[in-house]
Amino acid sequence: MSDDDKRDDRWTSGPELTPEQARREREAQRADGAPPSAEDAETLRERQRLAQLEMMDRWIGGVLVEQRRSRRWKLFFRFFFLLLILASLSISLYAILGTTGSGAPARPHLGVIEVKGVIDSDSPASAERIIEGLERAWRADEAAAVVLHIDSPGGSPVQSQRIFEAVMRLRESGDKPVLAVIEDIGASGAYYVAAAADEIIAAPASLVGSIGVIHAGFGFEEAIGRLGVERRVFTAGDNKAFLDPFSDIAPAQREFWQEVLSTTHRQFIDDVREGRGDRLADDERLFSGLIWSGEQALELGLVDRLDSLDGVARARLGEARLRDYTPRLDPFERISRQFGRVAMEWLGLPRGESPLRYQVH
């Protein structure tokens, strides 16, 4: 092709147009009434093809970005679940190793078992857990004494009796003393447990005593009648539902239940007398359910002296050397128990707890 042809070629001559400028030029040609040339049609098709290719590139790029993002999230969740599993295994291993008693101090110390909160089979202060801690501390050669560190208002009579019997069994073997140190409160079932110890120590302002049995409830039989609610209870046995709060209690049932409470109270009194012996004062109020301060309890023989846990350790060892032998709580068991309690409350299911409680009242 000659130079003149190149100068006349409209594809190589003139300024380069952007898509927008080309569109405007075509619109101007249509306004002038001149039909588009074959070259313009070819140009338009080429630009459309390029636009489609560009759109395809963008779509492919978006798909690739989304795939990369999806892979990142999958990796993140896999890593997260891996960390969760490792953390769970670590916690379980720590809980298991924490109950073995490894790493005990080489020097003599006081073996402490924590009795905190309500004494109940489903609580941290259950008989199974407390007894296990007692036996671990008793077997520890460097534990100069076993100490029940009590801060509890009481709880289940059965759980309290189990702990009392375990402490008496250790106490009678005579290898080392069993002490009970009451912090803020050691009442009802908690005092039942403390009574088995060789010596009871309490803070001057602590609350001690409440040797009694209580069952509390409500009577809603008149309330549901006023609301027009019909109570439907089906039983096999005339007295099966005599503690139902929506039913009346017959005089014979009331007398029977009071006999049950009195029997349990007598068991409580007998065990306290067995544990404390002649140290108890001759005062009829001791077993009336009253509760006293630590200073008053000392005068009544409910405690032997006033001091704190650190003070007891310093008096025996010269310094506060303590080791906690209370078994660690399994975190998964605690979560499952809490979940079970919440579920039962939401469903309105009974929890099957004992209606008797050694509690402050």
C-alpha positions in Angstrom: 0.0 0.0 0.0 1.3 3.5 -1.0 1.8 6.4 1.3 -1.1 8.2 -0.4 -3.4 5.2 0.3 -2.3 5.2 4.0 -3.1 8.9 4.2 -6.5 8.3 2.8 -7.2 5.2 5.0 -9.7 6.3 7.6 -8.5 3.5 10.0 -5.0 4.9 10.3 -5.6 8.6 9.8 -7.2 11.0 12.3 -7.2 10.9 16.0 -8.0 7.8 18.1 -11.6 7.8 19.4 -12.8 6.5 22.7 -16.0 4.4 22.8 -17.9 7.4 24.0 -16.6 9.6 21.2 -17.3 7.0 18.6 -20.9 6.8 19.9 -21.3 10.5 19.6 -19.9 10.5 16.1 -22.4 7.8 15.0 -25.3 9.7 16.6 -24.2 12.9 14.7 -24.1 10.9 11.4 -27.6 9.6 12.0 -28.8 13.2 12.7 -27.3 14.3 9.4 -29.3 11.5 7.6 -26.2 9.8 6.4 -26.4 5.9 6.7 -23.6 4.3 8.5 -20.9 2.9 6.3 -19.8 -0.7 6.2 -16.6 0.3 8.0 -18.7 1.8 10.9 -20.7 -1.4 11.2 -17.6 -3.5 11.4 -16.1 -1.1 14.0 -19.3 -1.4 16.1 -19.2 -5.2 16.0 -15.6 -5.3 17.0 -16.2 -3.0 19.9 -19.1 -5.1 21.0 -17.0 -8.2 20.9 -14.3 -6.4 22.9 -16.9 -5.3 25.4 -18.2 -8.9 25.7 -14.7 -10.1 26.3 -14.2 -7.5 29.0 -17.4 -8.5 30.6 -16.4 -12.1 30.5 -13.1 -11.3 32.1 -14.8 -9.4 34.9 -17.2 -12.3 35.5 -14.4 -14.9 35.6 -12.4 -12.6 37.9 -15.4 -12.3 40.3 -15.9 -16.1 40.3 -12.2 -16.6 41.1 -12.4 -14.0 43.9 -15.5 -15.7 45.4 -13.8 -19.1 45.3 -10.8 -17.8 47.0 -13.0 -16.1 49.7 -14.9 -19.4 50.2 -11.6 -21.3 50.6 -10.4 -18.8 53.2 -13.6 -19.2 55.2 -13.4 -23.0 55.1 -9.8 -22.8 56.3 -10.8 -20.4 59.0 -13.6 -22.6 60.3 -11.4 -25.7 60.2 -8.7 -23.9 62.1 -11.3 -22.6 64.6 -12.7 -26.1 65.3 -9.2 -27.5 65.6 -8.4 -24.9 68.3 -11.7 -25.7 70.0 -10.9 -29.4 70.1 -7.4 -28.7 71.4 -8.7 -26.4 74.0 -11.3 -28.9 75.1 -8.7 -31.6 75.4 -6.4 -29.3 77.3 -9.1 -28.4 79.8 -10.0 -32.1 80.3 -6.4 -33.0 80.8 -5.9 -30.2 83.3 -9.1 -31.2 85.2 -7.8 -34.8 85.3 -4.3 -33.9 86.4 -5.7 -31.5 88.9 -7.4 -34.3 90.8 -4.4 -36.5 91.1 -2.7 -34.5 93.9 0.5 -34.2 92.0 2.9 -31.4 92.9 2.2 -31.4 96.6 4.4 -29.2 98.7 7.4 -31.0 100.1 7.0 -29.2 103.5 4.2 -29.9 106.0 1.0 -28.0 105.2 -2.7 -28.0 105.9 -4.8 -30.1 103.5 -7.8 -27.9 102.7 -11.2 -29.1 101.4 -13.6 -26.3 100.4 -17.2 -26.7 101.5 -18.9 -23.7 99.8 -22.5 -23.1 98.8 -25.5 -25.3 99.3 -24.7 -29.0 100.2 -26.4 -30.9 97.4 -25.7 -33.8 95.1 -25.8 -31.5 92.1 -23.8 -28.7 93.6 -20.0 -28.2 94.0 -20.4 -29.0 97.7 -21.7 -32.6 97.0 -20.9 -35.4 99.4 -19.0 -37.3 96.6 -16.7 -34.4 95.9 -16.1 -33.5 99.6 -15.4 -37.1 100.6 -13.0 -37.5 97.7 -11.1 -34.4 98.8 -11.0 -35.6 102.4 -9.5 -38.9 101.5 -6.9 -37.3 99.2 -5.8 -34.9 102.0 -5.8 -37.8 104.5 -3.5 -39.9 102.3 -1.0 -37.0 101.7 2.0 -37.6 103.9 3.0 -34.0 104.2 -0.5 -32.8 105.2 -0.2 -32.1 108.9 -4.0 -31.8 109.3 -7.1 -32.0 107.2 -9.2 -28.8 107.2 -12.8 -28.4 106.1 -13.0 -24.8 105.1 -16.8 -24.1 105.4 -18.9 -21.3 104.0 -22.3 -22.9 103.6 -25.9 -22.4 104.8 -26.6 -26.1 104.7 -28.5 -28.3 102.3 -29.5 -31.9 101.8 -29.7 -34.0 105.0 -28.5 -37.1 103.1 -25.5 -35.4 101.7 -24.7 -33.9 105.1 -25.0 -37.3 106.8 -22.6 -38.9 104.3 -19.9 -36.3 104.9 -20.4 -36.5 108.7 -19.9 -40.2 108.6 -16.8 -40.0 106.4 -15.2 -37.4 108.7 -16.0 -39.5 111.8 -14.4 -42.5 110.1 -11.2 -40.6 109.5 -11.2 -39.0 112.9 -11.5 -42.4 114.6 -8.4 -43.7 112.7 -6.4 -41.1 114.6 -3.5 -40.5 112.1 -4.0 -36.8 111.9 -6.4 -34.2 113.2 -9.5 -33.1 111.2 -10.4 -29.4 111.7 -13.4 -27.4 110.6 -12.9 -23.7 109.9 -16.1 -21.7 109.5 -15.7 -18.4 107.5 -18.9 -16.4 107.0 -21.5 -19.1 107.7 -21.6 -22.7 108.9 -25.3 -23.4 109.6 -27.7 -26.4 109.5 -26.2 -29.1 107.2 -22.9 -27.3 107.2 -22.7 -27.4 111.0 -23.7 -31.0 110.8 -20.6 -31.6 108.8 -18.4 -29.5 111.1 -19.6 -31.3 114.2 -17.7 -34.4 113.1 -14.3 -32.6 113.2 -11.9 -32.9 116.1 -12.0 -29.1 116.5 -14.2 -26.3 115.1 -12.8 -22.9 114.6 -14.9 -19.9 113.6 -14.6 -16.2 113.0 -16.1 -14.0 115.7 -18.7 -12.6 113.4 -19.5 -15.8 111.5 -22.9 -17.4 111.8 -23.0 -20.8 113.4 -25.7 -23.3 114.4 -29.3 -23.5 113.1 -29.6 -27.1 114.2 -33.1 -27.8 112.8 -35.1 -29.2 109.9 -37.3 -27.2 107.6 -39.8 -28.0 104.8 -41.4 -24.9 103.2 -44.1 -24.7 100.6 -47.3 -22.9 99.5 -50.9 -23.7 99.4 -52.7 -22.6 96.2 -55.9 -24.6 96.5 -58.1 -21.5 97.1 -56.2 -19.4 94.5 -56.9 -21.8 91.6 -60.5 -22.0 92.7 -60.9 -18.3 92.4 -59.2 -18.4 89.0 -61.5 -21.1 87.8 -58.7 -23.6 87.3 -59.4 -27.3 87.8 -56.5 -29.3 89.2 -56.3 -32.9 87.8 -54.0 -35.3 89.7 -54.1 -39.0 89.2 -52.5 -41.2 91.9 -52.4 -44.7 93.1 -52.2 -44.4 96.9 -54.3 -42.1 99.1 -51.3 -40.0 100.3 -49.2 -40.0 97.1 -49.9 -36.3 96.4 -50.2 -35.0 100.0 -47.4 -32.4 99.4 -49.1 -31.1 96.3 -49.3 -27.3 96.8 -52.7 -27.2 94.9 -54.3 -29.7 97.3 -55.3 -29.4 100.9 -53.5 -31.4 103.6 -55.5 -33.5 105.9 -54.8 -33.4 109.7 -53.5 -37.0 109.6 -51.1 -36.1 106.7 -49.9 -33.0 108.5 -49.2 -35.1 111.6 -47.3 -37.7 109.6 -45.1 -35.2 107.9 -44.3 -33.5 111.2 -43.2 -36.9 112.4 -40.8 -37.2 109.5 -39.3 -33.8 110.2 -39.0 -34.7 113.9 -37.2 -38.0 113.1 -34.8 -36.2 110.8 -34.2 -33.6 113.5 -33.5 -36.2 116.1 -30.9 -37.8 113.8 -29.3 -34.4 113.4 -29.2 -33.8 117.2 -27.8 -37.3 117.9 -24.9 -36.9 115.5 -24.1 -33.4 116.8 -24.0 -34.8 120.3 -21.8 -37.6 119.1 -19.3 -35.3 117.4 -19.2 -32.6 120.1 -19.7 -34.6 123.2 -19.4 -32.8 126.6 -18.2 -29.6 124.9 -21.8 -28.6 124.3 -23.4 -26.3 126.8 -26.5 -27.5 128.7 -28.8 -25.1 126.9 -32.2 -26.2 125.5 -31.9 -23.5 122.7 -29.0 -25.3 121.1 -31.3 -27.6 119.0 -34.2 -25.1 118.5 -33.0 -23.9 115.1 -31.5 -20.6 116.3 -28.3 -19.3 114.8 -25.5 -17.5 116.7 -22.4 -15.5 116.0 -19.1 -17.2 116.3 -18.5 -15.4 119.6 -21.8 -16.6 121.0 -21.2 -20.1 119.6 -18.0 -20.3 121.6 -19.9 -19.8 124.9 -22.4 -22.5 123.9 -19.7 -25.0 123.0 -20.7 -25.1 119.4 -17.1 -24.1 118.4 -13.8 -24.5 120.2 -12.0 -21.3 119.5 -12.1 -18.1 117.3 -9.6 -17.8 114.5 -9.2 -17.8 110.7 -7.8 -20.3 108.3 -4.5 -18.5 108.0 -4.3 -18.1 111.8 -4.8 -21.9 112.2 -2.0 -22.6 109.7 0.4 -20.2 111.5 -0.4 -21.6 114.9 0.4 -25.1 113.7 3.1 -24.6 111.1 4.6 -21.2 111.9 3.3 -19.9 108.5 0.3 -20.1 106.3 1.2 -23.2 104.2 -2.0 -24.4 102.6 -2.9 -26.8 99.8 -6.4 -27.2 98.3 -7.3 -30.9 97.9 -10.8 -30.2 96.7 -11.3 -32.1 93.4 -11.6 -29.8 90.4 -14.9 -29.5 88.8 -15.2 -31.0 85.3 -16.1 -28.0 83.1 -18.1 -30.1 80.7 -20.0 -31.7 83.5 -20.8 -28.3 84.9 -22.0 -27.0 81.6 -24.2 -30.1 81.0 -25.7 -29.8 84.5 -26.5 -26.2 84.0 -28.0 -26.9 80.6 -30.1 -29.8 82.1 -31.4 -27.5 84.9 -32.4 -24.8 82.5 -34.0 -27.3 80.1 -36.0 -28.8 83.0 -37.1 -25.4 84.2 -38.3 -24.4 80.7 -40.2 -27.7 80.3 -41.7 -27.5 83.8 -40.2 -30.9 84.8 -39.6 -31.7 88.5 -36.0 -32.0 89.6 -36.5 -34.7 92.1 -34.9 -32.9 95.0 -35.3 -33.9 98.6 -38.1 -31.8 100.3 -36.1 -31.7 103.5 -33.3 -29.2 104.1 -31.0 -28.3 106.9 -31.1 -24.6 106.3 -31.1 -21.3 108.0 -34.6 -20.1 108.8 
